[in-house]
């Protein structure tokens, strides 16, 4: 059986995931997972975005542009420190995101007008969802092995996490 997320590959469906960070982040965005029962192969389509720490504070825009960005963040309930690096990833609505910072991993879904806020970063257009527990990841791995499924050659370390989330919410069936 084939399991698809609502991929919304139409360019009009893409939302900008706006990232403001003062620490190193890895953002992994997955918009489609296909499990092929004939080949027993699971294909995961997504993109990885690394947002580096900014060590040069002189690159921050000054004047009106800086104030506008600060005002945007005030609306979100946060203040933009002077050392934020700003980056954007475009992804279809309902894509699954994995955010790895220096201390932990957070999971989310691309959803307009939601935000994840921490002490060191703000990520717009993503709503946080609980990440799978280690036990759930192990159960998914055993289930895949029992059914002879394998991940494609370009498997990223969070693919099992994404598949577990999809399975948990009934968005992919493995038979």
C-alpha positions in Angstrom: 0.0 0.0 0.0 1.3 3.5 -0.8 1.3 6.1 1.9 1.5 9.7 1.1 1.4 12.9 3.1 -0.7 15.6 1.6 2.3 16.7 -0.6 0.8 19.8 -2.1 3.6 20.0 -4.6 1.8 22.9 -6.3 4.1 25.9 -5.8 1.1 27.9 -4.5 0.8 25.6 -1.5 4.4 26.2 -0.3 4.8 28.1 2.9 8.0 29.9 4.0 9.5 28.5 7.1 11.2 31.6 8.5 14.1 30.8 10.9 15.7 33.3 13.2 18.5 31.7 15.2 21.5 32.5 17.3 22.7 28.9 17.5 23.5 26.2 15.0 20.3 24.5 13.7 19.5 21.7 11.4 16.0 21.8 9.9 14.9 18.7 8.0 11.6 19.1 6.1 9.8 16.1 4.6 6.9 16.5 2.3 6.3 13.1 0.9 6.9 9.5 2.0 6.0 6.6 -0.4 6.1 3.0 0.7 6.2 0.7 -2.4 4.8 -2.8 -1.6 6.3 -4.3 -4.8 9.9 -3.2 -4.3 9.6 -3.0 -0.4 11.4 0.3 -0.7 10.4 3.5 1.2 11.3 6.7 -0.5 11.5 9.9 1.6 11.5 13.2 -0.1 12.7 16.2 1.8 15.3 18.8 2.2 18.0 19.5 4.9 18.8 23.1 5.8 21.8 23.9 8.1 21.6 27.4 9.6 25.1 28.3 10.9 25.9 30.3 13.9 26.7 33.9 13.1 29.9 35.0 14.7 30.1 38.4 12.9 27.6 40.8 14.5 28.4 43.5 12.0 26.3 41.7 9.4 23.1 42.6 11.2 21.1 45.2 9.3 21.0 48.6 11.0 18.3 51.3 11.1 14.8 50.9 9.8 15.2 47.3 8.4 16.5 46.1 11.7 13.6 47.8 13.6 11.0 46.2 11.2 12.4 42.7 11.8 12.3 43.4 15.5 8.7 44.6 15.3 7.7 41.4 13.4 9.1 39.4 16.3 7.4 41.5 19.0 4.1 40.4 17.4 5.2 36.8 17.9 5.9 37.5 21.5 9.7 37.5 21.3 12.5 40.1 20.9 15.1 39.8 18.2 18.6 40.0 19.7 21.2 41.7 17.5 23.0 38.3 16.8 20.2 36.5 15.0 20.8 34.8 11.6 17.7 34.9 9.4 17.0 32.1 6.9 14.0 30.7 5.0 13.1 27.2 3.7 10.0 26.8 1.5 7.9 23.7 2.1 4.4 22.4 1.3 1.7 22.8 3.9 1.5 19.8 6.3 5.1 18.8 5.7 6.8 17.3 8.7 9.8 19.1 10.2 12.5 18.0 12.5 14.5 20.7 14.2 17.8 19.8 15.9 19.4 22.5 18.1 22.5 22.1 20.3 20.4 20.6 23.1 17.4 18.7 21.7 15.2 17.7 18.8 11.8 19.1 18.2 9.2 17.9 15.7 6.6 20.0 13.9 4.2 20.3 11.0 4.3 23.2 8.5 1.2 25.2 9.4 0.5 28.8 8.5 0.6 31.4 11.3 2.1 29.1 13.9 5.4 29.5 15.6 8.0 27.6 17.7 9.8 29.9 20.1 12.9 29.0 22.2 15.5 31.1 24.0 17.8 30.9 21.0 15.5 30.7 17.9 12.1 31.4 16.4 10.7 29.3 13.6 7.6 30.7 11.9 4.9 28.6 10.1 5.6 25.5 12.0 3.5 24.1 14.8 5.2 21.8 17.3 4.0 18.2 17.8 5.5 15.6 20.1 8.4 13.7 18.7 8.3 9.9 18.8 9.6 8.1 21.9 12.7 5.8 21.6 10.3 2.9 22.2 8.1 3.9 19.3 11.2 4.3 17.0 12.3 0.8 17.9 8.9 -0.6 17.3 8.8 1.0 13.8 12.3 -0.3 13.0 11.2 -3.8 14.0 8.0 -3.5 12.0 9.9 -2.4 8.9 12.3 -5.3 9.3 9.6 -7.8 9.8 7.8 -6.6 6.6 11.2 -6.6 4.6 10.9 -2.9 4.0 14.1 -0.9 3.5 14.8 2.8 3.2 16.3 4.3 0.1 20.0 4.8 -0.3 19.7 8.5 0.6 18.2 7.8 4.0 18.8 10.6 6.5 19.0 10.0 10.2 15.6 11.4 10.9 13.7 9.3 8.3 12.7 6.7 10.9 11.4 9.5 13.1 9.2 10.8 10.2 7.9 7.4 9.3 7.1 6.7 13.0 5.1 10.0 13.1 3.2 9.2 10.0 2.4 5.6 11.2 1.3 6.9 14.6 -1.1 9.4 13.1 -2.4 6.8 10.5 -1.0 8.7 7.5 1.0 5.8 6.1 0.2 2.1 6.1 2.8 -0.6 5.8 1.5 -4.0 4.8 
